[in-house]
Amino acid sequence: MYVESFGNPTRFLEIASRVTRKKPIIVVKSGRSRVGARAASSHTGALAASDTAVDALLRQAGVLRAGSVEALFDLAMGFVGQSPPRSRRTAVLTNAGGPGILAVDAMEPWNLELPELSPATVERLRPLFPPEASIRNPLDMIASANPAGYRKALDALLDDPALDSAVAIFVPIPPNDPVEVTDAIVASASTHPEKPIFAVVMGHQGLPRGRAELQEVGIPAYLFPESAVRALAARVRHEEWRQRPVSALETLPVDREAAQRLLREAAAEGRTRLQEDDALDLLWAYGIPVARAPLATTRDAAVEAAERAGYPVVLKVVAPAIIHKTEAHGVQVDLRSADEVRAAYDRIMAGAAAAAPGATVEGVVVQRMVKGG
């Protein structure tokens, strides 16, 4: 699915959360950059959402996000024709060290696990390969590995109870015939249907032969190790999502009238930025609890607000011309008495006058000081 904007995120969340319990949804969302967001807005007429918010929405709905159209199809291929992996525990099999290491590197961001091979598996593999081979996970059979070696090695790995999937990498090295190697992978997959294999047959698109043969029988085959790992990780994440208990979708109570009033008032005054007290009121209107911050325009009003909130408190200047409050001495923290509040109010007013002579100072907001959040 290609997406530029979400018309109704709550409705999308409701529907997608149900669908992804049965089938994967994979999304590529454009407009991640500022220029891209502007282009998407002119295309659809919709406002661009924060990329962080989009990630959170998709994650909450169990939707997989692809970084590109190419990745979209790579991930989709990983859902065709094989059983889902039962865990994050996987193995890497390769006839060349470099691609195997790249596969392992690609696994770390996705928290895929590479367990140690069981002693029985190591003993089973050791006679198959020369001493230079690395009989561990990842398993580097070195360049001399032939189709028979691939079959026996994959069988041994998939028989290991500590492993639930495998990434099988083949770098075409004469005299091995790619089709014979992929036939070996297919044969091993047929005897281990409960453990998916993600294959890598390296080379230019269409070359070498063998990749199409794998895809025809439902084994995803990729050009590069990172693509296979990304697809495996997506399959794992979707299966974990499916196994999670279904929870009720919670929505926050929204006071739309209050939110619209705050924005209308700011626009009527020609402001392009909400003052802190307005911003906090807007969060409350959307059901997001924040520390209350009443506006005080005198020393005594600040003391009254502090005593209602409970000490210690924080005072912050409210002045449209002062954006960086700390540099203007506009933030005073950990105030524990009425006298401290009065003195802090005076310091804030003096600092504001020095930082922005002649600027309008509306007062200060008074908040209960909350630590550790």
Secondary structure as UniProt FT lines:
FT   STRAND          2..3
FT   HELIX           9..19
FT   TURN            20..22
FT   STRAND          26..29
FT   HELIX           34..44
FT   HELIX           51..61
FT   STRAND          64..66
FT   HELIX           69..77
FT   TURN            78..79
FT   STRAND          91..94
FT   HELIX           97..107
FT   HELIX           108..110
FT   HELIX           119..125
FT   HELIX           126..128
FT   TURN            131..132
FT   STRAND          139..140
FT   TURN            143..144
FT   HELIX           147..159
FT   TURN            161..162
FT   STRAND          166..170
FT   TURN            174..175
FT   HELIX           178..190
FT   TURN            193..194
FT   STRAND          197..201
FT   TURN            205..206
FT   TURN            209..210
FT   HELIX           211..216
FT   TURN            217..218
FT   STRAND          221..222
FT   HELIX           225..243
FT   HELIX           256..268
FT   TURN            269..270
FT   HELIX           276..285
FT   TURN            286..287
FT   STRAND          295..296
FT   HELIX           299..309
FT   STRAND          313..318
FT   TURN            320..321
FT   HELIX           326..328
FT   STRAND          331..335
FT   HELIX           338..355
FT   TURN            357..358
FT   STRAND          363..368
//
